[in-house]
Amino acid sequence: MRNLHWGHVMTVARTDLKQLIQARDFWVPMMILGGLFFVIVPTLLLATITRIGDVELMTQISETLEVLPADTQAQLQGESPEGRAGYAMAVFLFAPVAVIVPLTISTAVGAATIVGEREKGTGEFLAHSPAGVREIYLGKLIASLVPGYFTTAVGFALYSVIVNLLVGPKVGGWFFPTAQWWVMILWVLPPFLAICLSLVLRLSARVKSTAAAQQASGLISLPLIIVAYSQATGVLLGADWVPLVLGGVAWLVGFFSLASGVRSVTRSRLLGVAGGI
């Protein structure tokens, strides 16, 4: 962007991230959330499925898999019922994890990022800093994105190892992440996260308290989680080019929403003299 000082942007982002690292009451619950969804629950379920010795139960599971679309059934790997069931769970069942966790973490950060400055009494310092409003906005945006993507990257890596160790031997070797999961992680999720954060940052600039921002951000993130999950599931279930096109549309909407959202951040709002919503 013209006349944009990236040094100021990164200073704002580093300051917020440093404060976040020091806030144990935030990152400890977020680590527990990520560990629960990416590690503990998948390990328990996949270990149980791949080690079931009850023939009748495995027969029931196999019959359940037959209700999946024909294209999806064709993707299943493994000769044994437990192998096919483990593959289906690993590839299809846990798709919401990659959507819910980063959106939850990043919106929690974004909701407090601007209104929190006023509540802490640091809004005046930021408003009179050399950084322009665009630089403050971008710095806050980066600081909100990093925790969500970092958790996703670490959690996705751990989840991949768990899946390959538990399910891999049943399907002929390491197979995860699949091409569909790469599409979901790199193409479907990022634009929806950008759209969600652009709306949350606007709210954070307009409301009068962090509690109000968090409540409003929950109303925003829930429908976006549903939409993002439906698109992610479409990719994983082999819906051909449709999720790719919709992902591309989401990228365009995300860029527009982020570009227009900068107007929500003003020095008067950082000072707390502009009205809320």
MARBA-541509 format. One line per 5 residues: number of its first residue (from 1); their letters; for each residue x, y, z of N, C-alpha, C. Coordinates in nm, 3 decimals. Atoms other than C-alpha are relative to their C-alpha. Layout:
NUM) a) X Y Z X Y Z X Y Z; ...
//
This chain:
1) mrnlh) 0.084 -0.119 0.000 0.000 0.000 0.000 0.088 0.125 0.000; -0.077 -0.122 0.009 0.116 0.353 -0.077 0.010 0.068 0.136; -0.027 -0.074 -0.124 0.273 0.543 0.216 -0.025 -0.083 0.126; 0.020 0.088 -0.116 0.234 0.243 0.443 0.135 -0.036 0.059; -0.126 0.027 -0.068 0.513 0.207 0.699 -0.012 -0.137 0.068
6) wghvm) 0.013 0.135 -0.052 0.552 -0.166 0.759 0.071 -0.018 0.134; -0.065 0.005 -0.131 0.784 -0.105 1.052 -0.098 0.032 0.111; 0.104 -0.034 -0.098 0.494 0.060 1.238 -0.101 -0.114 0.013; 0.094 0.112 -0.002 0.264 -0.226 1.139 0.052 -0.113 0.088; -0.057 0.111 -0.075 0.499 -0.488 1.279 0.021 0.035 0.147
11) tvart) -0.014 -0.041 -0.139 0.558 -0.284 1.595 -0.131 -0.019 0.076; 0.131 0.019 -0.061 0.186 -0.281 1.669 -0.028 -0.148 0.019; 0.026 0.145 -0.008 0.162 -0.654 1.593 0.086 -0.065 0.108; -0.090 0.060 -0.100 0.467 -0.745 1.806 -0.042 0.037 0.142; 0.043 -0.044 -0.132 0.339 -0.540 2.098 -0.120 -0.081 0.048
16) dlkql) 0.119 0.077 -0.037 0.003 -0.715 2.094 0.035 -0.146 0.027; -0.036 0.141 -0.018 0.160 -1.060 2.055 0.080 -0.021 0.129; -0.076 0.009 -0.125 0.401 -0.995 2.342 -0.093 0.003 0.119; 0.097 -0.007 -0.108 0.113 -0.896 2.567 -0.082 -0.128 0.009; 0.078 0.124 0.005 -0.077 -1.206 2.455 0.079 -0.116 0.061
21) iqard) -0.085 0.105 -0.055 0.215 -1.435 2.541 0.006 0.009 0.152; -0.008 -0.020 -0.144 0.228 -1.284 2.888 -0.134 -0.024 0.070; 0.134 0.018 -0.058 -0.148 -1.336 2.938 -0.030 -0.150 0.014; 0.020 0.144 -0.021 -0.154 -1.689 3.081 -0.148 -0.037 0.004; 0.143 0.030 -0.008 -0.530 -1.666 3.140 -0.063 -0.011 -0.137
26) fwvpm) 0.051 0.016 0.136 -0.571 -1.652 2.763 0.061 -0.121 -0.068; -0.060 0.104 0.083 -0.315 -1.883 2.607 -0.005 -0.139 0.061; 0.014 0.133 -0.059 -0.346 -2.165 2.860 -0.131 -0.066 -0.041; 0.125 0.063 0.048 -0.717 -2.224 2.783 0.004 -0.028 -0.151; -0.008 0.023 0.143 -0.639 -2.187 2.411 0.083 -0.123 -0.032
31) milgg) -0.081 0.120 0.019 -0.368 -2.453 2.436 -0.081 -0.125 0.036; 0.085 0.114 -0.038 -0.612 -2.681 2.616 -0.103 -0.027 -0.109; 0.097 0.016 0.108 -0.870 -2.618 2.343 0.063 -0.068 -0.121; -0.067 0.060 0.113 -0.623 -2.696 2.066 0.042 -0.144 0.026; -0.041 0.136 -0.034 -0.488 -3.003 2.247 -0.117 -0.096 0.005
36) lffvi) 0.118 0.085 -0.009 -0.837 -3.135 2.309 -0.049 -0.040 -0.139; 0.057 0.027 0.131 -0.955 -3.104 1.948 0.099 -0.068 -0.095; -0.097 0.052 0.096 -0.632 -3.186 1.765 0.067 -0.129 0.047; -0.079 0.112 -0.050 -0.478 -3.451 1.993 -0.083 -0.100 0.080; 0.061 0.092 -0.095 -0.683 -3.598 2.277 -0.119 -0.074 -0.060
41) vptll) 0.120 0.064 0.055 -1.021 -3.661 2.111 0.032 -0.088 -0.120; -0.033 0.090 0.112 -0.878 -3.792 1.779 0.075 -0.125 0.043; -0.076 0.117 -0.045 -0.634 -4.020 1.962 -0.091 -0.104 0.063; 0.091 0.094 -0.068 -0.905 -4.174 2.180 -0.093 -0.070 -0.101; 0.095 0.059 0.095 -1.152 -4.225 1.895 0.068 -0.091 -0.101
46) latit) -0.067 0.081 0.102 -0.905 -4.351 1.635 0.062 -0.126 0.061; -0.057 0.118 -0.067 -0.731 -4.582 1.883 -0.110 -0.101 0.030; 0.111 0.091 -0.029 -1.068 -4.726 1.981 -0.049 -0.070 -0.126; 0.051 0.057 0.126 -1.185 -4.777 1.622 0.096 -0.103 -0.057; -0.096 0.089 0.066 -0.863 -4.935 1.496 0.036 -0.122 0.082
51) rigdv) -0.034 0.114 -0.085 -0.838 -5.175 1.789 -0.124 -0.075 0.049; 0.123 0.070 -0.039 -1.198 -5.296 1.812 0.010 -0.147 -0.040; -0.001 0.143 0.031 -1.221 -5.673 1.835 -0.139 -0.059 -0.015; 0.138 0.046 0.008 -1.599 -5.694 1.834 -0.042 -0.006 -0.147; 0.034 0.017 0.141 -1.691 -5.838 1.494 -0.136 0.060 -0.032
56) elmtq) 0.135 -0.053 0.025 -2.058 -5.744 1.524 0.001 0.152 -0.008; -0.008 -0.146 0.000 -1.974 -5.383 1.608 0.065 0.051 -0.128; -0.068 -0.042 0.123 -1.734 -5.357 1.313 -0.091 -0.018 -0.120; 0.096 0.020 0.109 -2.005 -5.496 1.086 -0.099 0.115 -0.005; 0.093 -0.114 -0.006 -2.239 -5.221 1.203 0.067 0.127 -0.052
61) isetl) -0.073 -0.118 0.049 -1.973 -4.959 1.138 0.015 -0.005 -0.151; -0.013 0.015 0.144 -1.915 -5.096 0.789 -0.131 0.034 -0.071; 0.130 -0.031 0.058 -2.287 -5.075 0.717 -0.027 0.150 0.005; 0.018 -0.144 -0.012 -2.286 -4.715 0.840 0.076 0.073 -0.111; -0.079 -0.064 0.105 -2.012 -4.625 0.591 -0.067 -0.008 -0.136
66) evlpa) 0.067 0.017 0.129 -2.235 -4.747 0.309 -0.100 0.110 -0.030; 0.094 -0.110 0.024 -2.464 -4.446 0.356 0.072 0.122 -0.058; -0.074 -0.110 0.057 -2.185 -4.214 0.241 -0.019 0.003 -0.151; 0.012 -0.007 0.146 -2.199 -4.086 -0.119 0.099 -0.096 -0.068; -0.083 0.098 0.073 -2.054 -4.323 -0.380 0.141 0.053 -0.023
71) dtqaq) -0.133 -0.059 0.023 -1.768 -4.082 -0.460 0.084 -0.004 0.126; -0.073 0.003 -0.127 -1.677 -4.067 -0.093 0.043 -0.141 0.035; -0.036 0.139 -0.029 -1.688 -4.443 -0.051 0.118 -0.046 -0.086; -0.110 0.038 0.089 -1.453 -4.474 -0.348 0.134 0.050 0.051; -0.124 -0.054 -0.054 -1.197 -4.263 -0.158 0.052 -0.078 0.120
76) lqges) -0.039 0.071 -0.122 -1.194 -4.489 0.147 0.110 -0.101 -0.031; -0.110 0.094 0.015 -0.875 -4.690 0.190 -0.006 -0.104 0.111; -0.004 0.106 -0.100 -0.812 -5.012 0.377 -0.085 -0.119 -0.039; 0.073 0.122 0.032 -0.921 -5.371 0.336 -0.089 -0.045 0.114; 0.077 0.043 -0.116 -1.045 -5.433 0.689 -0.104 0.104 0.037
81) pegra) 0.103 -0.096 -0.043 -1.361 -5.273 0.837 0.057 0.109 0.092; -0.055 -0.101 -0.092 -1.160 -5.104 1.112 0.090 0.099 -0.074; -0.084 -0.090 0.078 -0.916 -4.965 0.857 -0.082 0.102 -0.076; 0.087 -0.091 0.075 -1.192 -4.815 0.641 -0.071 0.098 0.094; 0.067 -0.087 -0.096 -1.372 -4.681 0.948 0.098 0.105 0.054
86) gyama) -0.100 -0.095 -0.048 -1.050 -4.524 1.081 0.034 0.104 -0.104; -0.029 -0.094 0.109 -0.978 -4.368 0.742 -0.113 0.102 -0.012; 0.114 -0.090 0.013 -1.330 -4.223 0.721 -0.002 0.102 0.114; 0.001 -0.093 -0.113 -1.305 -4.074 1.070 0.112 0.101 -0.011; -0.116 -0.088 0.005 -0.957 -3.932 1.018 -0.013 0.106 -0.107
91) vflfa) 0.004 -0.092 0.113 -1.026 -3.773 0.681 -0.126 0.086 -0.001; 0.127 -0.071 0.014 -1.393 -3.672 0.706 -0.058 0.051 0.131; 0.069 -0.036 -0.123 -1.515 -3.664 1.067 0.061 0.122 0.069; -0.066 -0.105 -0.077 -1.255 -3.425 1.210 0.025 0.128 -0.081; -0.013 -0.123 0.079 -1.284 -3.160 0.936 -0.035 0.126 0.080
96) pvavi) 0.033 -0.122 -0.075 -1.454 -2.915 1.181 0.115 0.052 0.085; -0.111 -0.041 -0.086 -1.136 -2.911 1.392 0.079 0.113 -0.065; -0.082 -0.098 0.070 -0.941 -2.717 1.129 -0.073 0.131 -0.023; 0.079 -0.121 0.019 -1.224 -2.463 1.107 -0.029 0.067 0.134; 0.045 -0.056 -0.127 -1.343 -2.419 1.465 0.115 0.060 0.081
101) vplti) -0.109 -0.044 -0.088 -1.008 -2.388 1.644 0.059 0.135 -0.042; -0.057 -0.131 0.034 -0.847 -2.103 1.443 -0.100 0.112 0.007; 0.100 -0.106 -0.009 -1.173 -1.909 1.419 -0.027 0.038 0.144; 0.025 -0.028 -0.141 -1.232 -1.942 1.793 0.112 0.082 0.061; -0.114 -0.068 -0.060 -0.882 -1.833 1.888 0.018 0.140 -0.057
106) stavg) -0.024 -0.130 0.062 -0.843 -1.550 1.637 -0.110 0.100 0.030; 0.108 -0.093 -0.034 -1.187 -1.402 1.704 0.007 0.043 0.146; -0.015 -0.037 -0.140 -1.119 -1.412 2.078 0.105 0.111 0.015; -0.103 -0.104 -0.004 -0.803 -1.207 2.019 -0.052 0.128 -0.065; 0.046 -0.118 0.074 -0.962 -0.976 1.761 -0.108 0.077 0.072
111) aativ) 0.111 -0.067 -0.067 -1.267 -0.901 1.975 0.049 0.102 0.103; -0.050 -0.089 -0.106 -1.054 -0.738 2.246 0.112 0.093 -0.047; -0.123 -0.066 0.040 -0.777 -0.594 2.035 -0.007 0.152 -0.003; 0.011 -0.146 0.007 -0.912 -0.238 1.991 -0.073 0.055 0.122; 0.071 -0.048 -0.117 -1.172 -0.192 2.262 0.084 -0.026 0.126
116) gerek) -0.086 0.028 -0.114 -0.919 -0.349 2.499 0.101 0.109 0.026; -0.094 -0.112 -0.017 -0.682 -0.059 2.436 -0.064 0.110 0.083; 0.069 -0.104 -0.078 -0.942 0.182 2.571 -0.018 -0.043 0.144; 0.023 0.048 -0.136 -1.017 -0.037 2.873 0.128 -0.001 0.082; -0.129 0.002 -0.071 -0.647 -0.067 2.960 0.060 0.139 0.015
121) gtgef) -0.052 -0.136 -0.008 -0.593 0.307 2.916 0.116 0.026 -0.093; -0.111 -0.016 0.095 -0.341 0.257 2.635 -0.047 0.053 -0.135; 0.053 -0.049 0.126 -0.572 0.381 2.359 0.053 0.138 -0.035; -0.050 -0.135 0.025 -0.453 0.740 2.401 0.144 -0.004 -0.052; -0.138 0.013 0.045 -0.088 0.635 2.365 0.005 -0.047 -0.146
126) lahsp) 0.001 0.053 0.136 -0.169 0.437 2.049 -0.053 0.104 -0.098; 0.058 -0.101 0.088 -0.381 0.718 1.905 0.099 0.109 -0.034; -0.098 -0.107 0.024 -0.092 0.965 1.940 0.136 -0.055 -0.043; -0.126 0.059 0.047 0.175 0.722 1.817 0.025 0.038 -0.145; -0.029 -0.032 0.142 0.352 0.772 1.481 -0.075 -0.088 -0.098
131) agvre) 0.069 0.092 0.091 0.155 0.479 1.336 -0.132 0.060 -0.045; 0.128 -0.045 0.054 -0.133 0.573 1.107 -0.109 -0.101 0.030; 0.111 0.089 -0.031 -0.478 0.420 1.139 0.006 -0.128 -0.084; -0.014 0.121 0.082 -0.411 0.181 0.847 0.104 -0.093 0.058; -0.107 0.081 -0.058 -0.092 0.065 1.014 -0.045 -0.064 0.131
136) iylgk) 0.054 0.057 -0.124 -0.269 0.017 1.348 -0.096 -0.114 -0.034; 0.096 0.103 0.041 -0.546 -0.177 1.175 0.071 -0.126 -0.048; -0.071 0.116 0.051 -0.305 -0.405 0.989 0.078 -0.071 0.110; -0.072 0.061 -0.112 -0.095 -0.460 1.301 -0.092 -0.080 0.089; 0.098 0.073 -0.081 -0.403 -0.559 1.500 -0.049 -0.124 -0.073
141) liasl) 0.045 0.114 0.079 -0.513 -0.786 1.215 0.102 -0.113 0.004; -0.107 0.101 -0.003 -0.177 -0.966 1.204 0.006 -0.066 0.137; -0.006 0.054 -0.136 -0.175 -1.004 1.582 -0.117 -0.093 0.030; 0.115 0.088 -0.019 -0.520 -1.165 1.562 0.013 -0.128 -0.082; -0.014 0.116 0.088 -0.430 -1.399 1.275 0.105 -0.099 0.050
146) vpgyf) -0.113 0.085 -0.036 -0.101 -1.532 1.412 -0.036 -0.110 0.101; 0.031 0.108 -0.096 -0.238 -1.718 1.720 -0.084 -0.111 -0.061; 0.086 0.102 0.061 -0.507 -1.895 1.517 0.076 -0.088 -0.097; -0.075 0.078 0.098 -0.274 -1.999 1.237 0.112 -0.081 0.066; -0.106 0.074 -0.070 0.004 -2.100 1.477 -0.059 -0.125 0.064
151) ttavg) 0.065 0.116 -0.063 -0.234 -2.325 1.670 -0.039 -0.103 -0.105; 0.039 0.092 0.107 -0.364 -2.471 1.344 0.120 -0.075 -0.056; -0.119 0.064 0.057 -0.014 -2.538 1.208 0.054 -0.108 0.094; -0.051 0.097 -0.097 0.106 -2.710 1.527 -0.099 -0.115 0.018; 0.101 0.103 -0.021 -0.221 -2.894 1.583 -0.016 -0.091 -0.121
156) falys) 0.013 0.079 0.122 -0.244 -3.005 1.219 0.117 -0.096 -0.014; -0.117 0.088 0.007 0.111 -3.144 1.233 -0.014 -0.116 0.099; 0.018 0.106 -0.099 0.037 -3.337 1.554 -0.111 -0.096 -0.042; 0.111 0.083 0.046 -0.294 -3.461 1.415 0.043 -0.092 -0.112; -0.049 0.082 0.111 -0.120 -3.584 1.099 0.082 -0.118 0.050
161) vivnl) -0.082 0.108 -0.056 0.131 -3.785 1.303 -0.089 -0.104 0.068; 0.090 0.092 -0.070 -0.146 -3.935 1.519 -0.076 -0.087 -0.100; 0.077 0.075 0.100 -0.353 -4.034 1.215 0.086 -0.104 -0.069; -0.088 0.093 0.071 -0.059 -4.193 1.036 0.047 -0.115 0.089; -0.044 0.105 -0.090 0.054 -4.384 1.344 -0.111 -0.099 0.033
166) lvgpk) 0.110 0.085 -0.041 -0.290 -4.519 1.434 -0.073 -0.064 -0.118; 0.078 0.049 0.113 -0.464 -4.555 1.098 0.089 -0.050 -0.113; -0.090 0.037 0.109 -0.166 -4.582 0.862 0.025 -0.149 -0.014; -0.024 0.144 0.013 -0.085 -4.946 0.945 -0.121 -0.079 -0.051; 0.121 0.071 0.044 -0.446 -5.041 0.866 -0.033 0.025 -0.147
171) vggwf) 0.033 -0.035 0.139 -0.447 -4.879 0.520 0.121 -0.007 -0.091; -0.115 0.020 0.087 -0.104 -4.968 0.389 0.110 0.101 0.012; -0.109 -0.096 -0.018 0.117 -4.690 0.524 -0.049 0.141 0.024; 0.034 -0.140 -0.028 0.127 -4.316 0.592 -0.073 0.059 -0.120; 0.082 -0.054 0.108 -0.135 -4.134 0.388 -0.048 0.143 0.024
176) fptaq) 0.057 -0.129 -0.039 -0.223 -3.813 0.572 0.110 0.104 0.018; 0.123 -0.058 0.051 -0.261 -3.526 0.494 -0.027 -0.035 -0.146; 0.042 0.027 0.137 -0.456 -3.601 0.179 -0.002 0.131 -0.079; 0.005 -0.120 0.084 -0.476 -3.363 -0.116 -0.119 0.088 0.037; 0.119 -0.078 -0.036 -0.826 -3.261 -0.008 0.022 0.083 0.126
181) wwvmi) -0.028 -0.076 -0.122 -0.703 -3.160 0.336 0.091 0.118 -0.028; -0.085 -0.113 0.037 -0.431 -2.944 0.182 -0.084 0.112 -0.060; 0.089 -0.100 0.060 -0.699 -2.768 -0.024 -0.078 0.072 0.109; 0.079 -0.061 -0.106 -0.906 -2.711 0.287 0.084 0.096 0.085; -0.085 -0.080 -0.089 -0.618 -2.580 0.500 0.053 0.124 -0.070
186) lwvlp) -0.068 -0.110 0.069 -0.457 -2.360 0.234 -0.094 0.087 -0.083; 0.086 -0.074 0.091 -0.755 -2.251 0.022 -0.136 0.037 0.061; 0.135 -0.025 -0.050 -1.087 -2.281 0.206 0.000 0.080 0.130; 0.002 -0.063 -0.132 -1.005 -2.178 0.563 0.047 0.145 0.002; -0.053 -0.137 -0.014 -0.791 -1.859 0.516 -0.098 0.112 -0.036
191) pflai) 0.089 -0.113 0.030 -1.052 -1.641 0.338 -0.114 0.015 0.099; 0.107 -0.011 -0.098 -1.325 -1.727 0.586 0.052 0.059 0.131; -0.061 -0.058 -0.119 -1.091 -1.643 0.871 0.020 0.151 -0.019; -0.018 -0.143 0.029 -1.012 -1.310 0.702 -0.133 0.075 0.007; 0.132 -0.064 -0.005 -1.382 -1.229 0.658 -0.046 0.016 0.144
196) clslv) 0.045 -0.003 -0.139 -1.458 -1.315 1.019 0.076 0.107 0.078; -0.080 -0.097 -0.076 -1.171 -1.108 1.157 -0.027 0.143 -0.043; 0.030 -0.136 0.045 -1.252 -0.807 0.941 -0.126 0.052 0.067; 0.124 -0.041 -0.066 -1.601 -0.800 1.091 0.020 0.017 0.151; -0.024 -0.007 -0.144 -1.478 -0.866 1.445 0.079 0.125 0.035
201) lrlsa) -0.078 -0.120 -0.027 -1.222 -0.584 1.427 -0.087 0.125 -0.010; 0.092 -0.114 0.009 -1.494 -0.344 1.316 -0.082 0.012 0.128; 0.077 -0.003 -0.124 -1.700 -0.443 1.618 0.086 0.047 0.116; -0.089 -0.036 -0.110 -1.402 -0.410 1.850 0.027 0.150 0.003; -0.023 -0.144 0.005 -1.354 -0.053 1.729 -0.123 0.080 0.040
206) rvkst) 0.123 -0.075 -0.021 -1.718 0.041 1.780 -0.065 -0.021 0.137; 0.068 0.026 -0.127 -1.836 -0.125 2.102 0.073 0.067 0.116; -0.053 -0.073 -0.115 -1.774 0.010 2.450 0.068 -0.090 0.102; -0.063 0.091 -0.095 -1.652 -0.303 2.630 0.044 -0.127 -0.069; -0.048 0.127 0.055 -1.461 -0.624 2.565 -0.108 -0.105 0.006
211) aaaqq) 0.108 0.099 -0.013 -1.756 -0.828 2.692 -0.099 0.013 -0.115; 0.093 -0.021 0.111 -1.983 -0.670 2.431 0.061 -0.046 -0.131; -0.068 0.042 0.123 -1.725 -0.732 2.159 0.004 -0.151 -0.012; -0.006 0.146 0.003 -1.690 -1.097 2.254 -0.136 -0.062 -0.027; 0.135 0.050 0.026 -2.066 -1.151 2.258 -0.037 0.019 -0.147
216) asgli) 0.033 -0.028 0.139 -2.107 -0.987 1.919 0.083 -0.085 -0.095; -0.087 0.080 0.087 -1.810 -1.175 1.771 -0.048 -0.145 -0.006; 0.055 0.134 0.002 -1.973 -1.502 1.872 -0.114 -0.013 -0.099; 0.109 0.001 0.096 -2.280 -1.413 1.669 0.051 0.003 -0.144; -0.058 -0.009 0.134 -2.057 -1.334 1.369 0.069 -0.129 -0.038
221) slpli) -0.083 0.116 0.034 -1.826 -1.633 1.391 -0.081 -0.127 -0.020; 0.077 0.124 0.009 -2.097 -1.899 1.431 -0.047 -0.028 -0.143; 0.041 0.030 0.138 -2.254 -1.863 1.082 0.118 -0.020 -0.093; -0.118 0.017 0.085 -1.908 -1.828 0.926 0.064 -0.137 0.023; -0.050 0.135 -0.028 -1.798 -2.149 1.101 -0.083 -0.102 -0.076
226) ivays) 0.088 0.093 0.069 -2.101 -2.325 0.955 0.029 0.001 -0.150; -0.027 -0.011 0.144 -2.031 -2.192 0.604 0.136 -0.059 -0.034; -0.135 0.050 0.026 -1.658 -2.266 0.624 0.005 -0.152 0.014; 0.002 0.145 -0.018 -1.726 -2.615 0.755 -0.069 -0.069 -0.117; 0.070 0.062 0.113 -1.974 -2.687 0.477 0.088 -0.002 -0.123
231) qatgv) -0.091 -0.002 0.115 -1.717 -2.580 0.219 0.116 -0.098 0.021; -0.108 0.095 -0.028 -1.442 -2.779 0.391 -0.046 -0.143 -0.021; 0.054 0.133 0.018 -1.663 -3.085 0.397 -0.021 -0.031 -0.147; 0.017 0.019 0.144 -1.743 -3.033 0.031 0.130 -0.035 -0.068; -0.131 0.032 0.055 -1.373 -3.036 -0.050 0.039 -0.143 0.036
236) llgad) -0.043 0.131 -0.046 -1.310 -3.348 0.158 -0.086 -0.112 -0.059; 0.087 0.102 0.056 -1.609 -3.532 0.017 0.007 -0.007 -0.152; -0.022 0.011 0.143 -1.487 -3.476 -0.335 -0.104 0.070 -0.084; 0.101 -0.074 0.075 -1.730 -3.210 -0.458 0.061 0.072 -0.120; -0.063 -0.049 0.122 -1.502 -3.143 -0.755 0.040 0.147 0.013
241) wvplv) -0.051 -0.137 0.008 -1.450 -2.778 -0.849 -0.084 0.100 0.079; 0.089 -0.097 -0.063 -1.743 -2.621 -0.660 0.062 0.066 0.124; -0.063 -0.066 -0.115 -1.561 -2.564 -0.326 0.117 0.089 -0.040; -0.111 -0.083 0.045 -1.262 -2.429 -0.519 -0.049 0.135 -0.049; 0.056 -0.126 0.050 -1.478 -2.169 -0.692 -0.053 0.084 0.115
246) lggva) 0.053 -0.074 -0.114 -1.658 -2.073 -0.372 0.111 0.051 0.090; -0.115 -0.048 -0.074 -1.323 -2.053 -0.197 0.060 0.124 -0.065; -0.051 -0.117 0.072 -1.207 -1.812 -0.467 -0.088 0.121 0.022; 0.092 -0.111 -0.028 -1.518 -1.600 -0.416 0.023 0.050 0.142; -0.024 -0.040 -0.140 -1.449 -1.603 -0.041 0.128 0.082 0.011
251) wlvgf) -0.123 -0.081 0.000 -1.095 -1.474 -0.109 -0.030 0.144 -0.043; 0.034 -0.134 0.048 -1.239 -1.179 -0.305 -0.077 0.078 0.106; 0.079 -0.066 -0.106 -1.493 -1.103 -0.033 0.089 0.035 0.118; -0.090 -0.025 -0.112 -1.221 -1.133 0.230 0.089 0.121 -0.023; -0.085 -0.115 0.031 -0.988 -0.887 0.058 -0.080 0.130 0.004
256) fslas) 0.083 -0.120 -0.002 -1.271 -0.638 0.007 -0.039 0.038 0.142; 0.042 -0.027 -0.137 -1.389 -0.673 0.366 0.115 0.055 0.084; -0.117 -0.050 -0.074 -1.037 -0.624 0.504 0.036 0.142 -0.043; -0.035 -0.133 0.050 -0.972 -0.323 0.280 -0.098 0.107 0.048; 0.100 -0.098 -0.044 -1.298 -0.152 0.374 -0.005 0.012 0.151
261) gvrsv) 0.007 -0.001 -0.145 -1.266 -0.243 0.741 0.093 0.098 0.066; -0.096 -0.094 -0.058 -0.976 -0.004 0.793 -0.068 0.129 0.044; 0.069 -0.125 -0.034 -1.226 0.283 0.807 -0.062 -0.005 0.140; 0.061 0.012 -0.134 -1.361 0.145 1.136 0.096 0.045 0.110; -0.100 -0.040 -0.099 -1.035 0.232 1.315 0.032 0.147 -0.019
266) trsrl) -0.032 -0.142 0.002 -1.005 0.602 1.395 0.066 0.037 0.132; -0.067 -0.043 -0.123 -0.799 0.793 1.648 -0.102 0.039 0.107; 0.103 -0.039 -0.098 -1.117 0.924 1.811 -0.056 -0.124 0.071; 0.050 0.122 -0.062 -1.237 0.569 1.871 0.105 -0.061 0.093; -0.105 0.047 -0.091 -0.902 0.473 2.021 -0.001 0.082 0.129
271) lgvag) 0.007 -0.086 -0.118 -0.945 0.768 2.255 -0.129 -0.019 0.078; 0.125 0.025 -0.068 -1.298 0.656 2.337 -0.098 0.113 -0.008; 0.092 -0.115 0.010 -1.470 0.975 2.221 -0.098 -0.017 -0.114; 0.097 0.027 0.105 -1.656 0.816 1.928 -0.101 -0.100 0.050; 0.108 0.083 -0.048 -1.984 0.641 1.978 0.018 -0.146 -0.034
276) gi) -0.002 0.143 0.027 -2.034 0.266 1.994 -0.112 -0.037 -0.092; 0.107 0.046 0.087 -2.292 0.054 1.822 -0.130 -0.009 0.079
//
